[in-house]
């Protein structure tokens, strides 16, 4: 399993930002726990768990 820090670095290398929603956030239910955003802040993938993020960044 990749650490969150490693996933953030991999996302950044691909021009993406890893977004983590806190469980008490009002957005957690719709977009969390993790999402990927492009350089403009637009979400390109959401509703991901750590394994999903790792797979998305591996492609």
Backbone as CSV, one residue per row, in Angstrom:
resi,resn,N_x,N_y,N_z,CA_x,CA_y,CA_z,C_x,C_y,C_z
1,UNK,0.847,-1.179,0.000,0.000,0.000,0.000,0.891,1.240,0.000
2,UNK,0.565,2.207,-0.811,1.328,3.444,-0.895,0.932,4.390,0.221
3,UNK,1.903,5.150,0.685,1.592,6.152,1.699,0.917,7.344,1.028
4,UNK,0.212,8.115,1.821,-0.472,9.286,1.278,0.536,10.274,0.694
5,UNK,1.672,10.401,1.336,2.698,11.319,0.841,3.201,10.883,-0.536
6,UNK,3.434,9.584,-0.706,3.892,9.063,-1.995,2.826,9.268,-3.066
7,UNK,1.569,9.082,-2.696,0.485,9.295,-3.659,0.399,10.761,-4.070
8,UNK,0.599,11.665,-3.115,0.592,13.100,-3.442,1.703,13.432,-4.434
9,UNK,2.889,12.852,-4.229,4.007,13.095,-5.145,3.715,12.545,-6.534
10,UNK,3.152,11.340,-6.588,2.811,10.744,-7.892,1.753,11.568,-8.610
11,UNK,0.764,12.049,-7.867,-0.276,12.884,-8.467,0.335,14.173,-9.011
12,UNK,1.179,14.806,-8.215,1.813,16.057,-8.635,2.653,15.851,-9.894
13,UNK,3.347,14.734,-9.980,4.165,14.431,-11.154,3.317,14.299,-12.415
14,UNK,2.038,13.964,-12.243,1.124,13.826,-13.378,0.262,15.067,-13.571
15,UNK,0.574,16.150,-12.861,-0.174,17.395,-13.009,-1.498,17.389,-12.273
16,UNK,-1.625,16.528,-11.275,-2.862,16.421,-10.512,-2.612,16.753,-9.048
17,UNK,-3.687,16.997,-8.338,-3.614,17.257,-6.903,-4.482,16.232,-6.193
18,UNK,-3.931,15.617,-5.151,-4.693,14.673,-4.336,-5.453,15.460,-3.281
19,UNK,-6.761,15.310,-3.269,-7.619,16.009,-2.313,-8.130,14.984,-1.313
20,UNK,-7.982,15.295,-0.026,-8.473,14.410,1.028,-9.581,15.141,1.782
21,UNK,-10.740,14.504,1.867,-11.872,15.081,2.590,-11.942,14.476,3.986
22,UNK,-12.087,15.327,4.975,-12.264,14.838,6.348,-13.630,14.182,6.470
23,UNK,-13.720,13.225,7.367,-14.963,12.478,7.532,-16.099,13.373,8.018
24,UNK,-15.797,14.436,8.742,-16.844,15.331,9.227,-17.167,16.451,8.233
25,UNK,-16.518,16.444,7.069,-16.776,17.440,6.038,-18.123,17.172,5.375
26,UNK,-18.802,18.226,4.992,-20.088,18.030,4.301,-19.899,17.439,2.909
27,UNK,-18.692,17.509,2.376,-18.409,16.980,1.044,-17.958,15.523,1.061
28,UNK,-17.651,14.990,2.225,-17.126,13.627,2.331,-18.074,12.607,1.704
29,UNK,-19.349,12.721,1.960,-20.318,11.759,1.440,-20.433,11.763,-0.069
30,UNK,-20.225,12.928,-0.691,-20.351,13.037,-2.143,-19.040,12.795,-2.890
31,UNK,-17.938,13.258,-2.310,-16.676,13.261,-3.046,-15.536,12.496,-2.384
32,UNK,-15.703,12.087,-1.142,-14.587,11.532,-0.377,-14.522,10.032,-0.402
33,UNK,-13.554,9.500,0.264,-12.549,10.180,1.088,-11.432,10.862,0.295
34,UNK,-11.169,10.423,-0.944,-10.132,11.057,-1.758,-10.693,11.422,-3.122
35,UNK,-10.088,12.465,-3.709,-10.415,12.871,-5.066,-9.126,13.332,-5.729
36,UNK,-9.149,13.389,-7.048,-8.033,13.935,-7.815,-8.539,15.147,-8.581
37,UNK,-7.777,16.242,-8.514,-8.151,17.477,-9.198,-7.055,17.849,-10.189
38,UNK,-7.455,18.526,-11.272,-6.463,18.984,-12.242,-5.874,20.316,-11.783
39,UNK,-5.058,20.924,-12.620,-4.377,22.164,-12.252,-5.335,23.333,-12.067
40,UNK,-6.527,23.237,-12.643,-7.525,24.293,-12.493,-8.429,24.068,-11.289
41,UNK,-8.214,22.984,-10.563,-9.029,22.678,-9.392,-10.290,21.898,-9.707
42,UNK,-10.449,21.482,-10.953,-11.617,20.688,-11.337,-11.373,19.221,-10.982
43,UNK,-12.357,18.610,-10.349,-12.223,17.203,-9.988,-12.273,16.339,-11.238
44,UNK,-11.312,15.451,-11.358,-11.282,14.521,-12.485,-11.638,13.108,-12.043
45,UNK,-11.548,12.846,-10.731,-11.953,11.558,-10.154,-12.287,11.808,-8.694
46,UNK,-13.347,11.168,-8.202,-13.756,11.375,-6.813,-14.380,10.108,-6.269
47,UNK,-14.574,10.103,-4.946,-15.120,8.916,-4.292,-14.121,7.773,-4.242
48,UNK,-12.850,8.106,-4.204,-11.791,7.100,-4.256,-11.300,6.749,-2.860
49,UNK,-10.883,5.497,-2.689,-10.147,5.142,-1.476,-8.670,5.073,-1.866
50,UNK,-7.810,4.753,-0.926,-6.365,4.775,-1.179,-5.982,3.832,-2.316
51,UNK,-6.565,2.655,-2.346,-6.238,1.692,-3.402,-6.670,2.206,-4.770
52,UNK,-7.845,2.847,-4.830,-8.323,3.414,-6.095,-7.392,4.516,-6.594
53,UNK,-6.926,5.356,-5.669,-6.003,6.431,-6.039,-4.719,5.835,-6.603
54,UNK,-4.180,4.833,-5.939,-2.945,4.194,-6.403,-3.131,3.604,-7.797
55,UNK,-4.263,2.958,-8.046,-4.523,2.381,-9.371,-4.687,3.471,-10.423
56,UNK,-5.397,4.553,-10.087,-5.611,5.637,-11.041,-4.292,6.303,-11.423
57,UNK,-3.396,6.440,-10.470,-2.113,7.084,-10.752,-1.137,6.146,-11.446
58,UNK,-1.381,4.858,-11.384,-0.510,3.890,-12.045,-0.798,3.804,-13.536
59,UNK,-1.968,4.211,-13.955,-2.369,4.101,-15.368,-1.696,5.140,-16.225
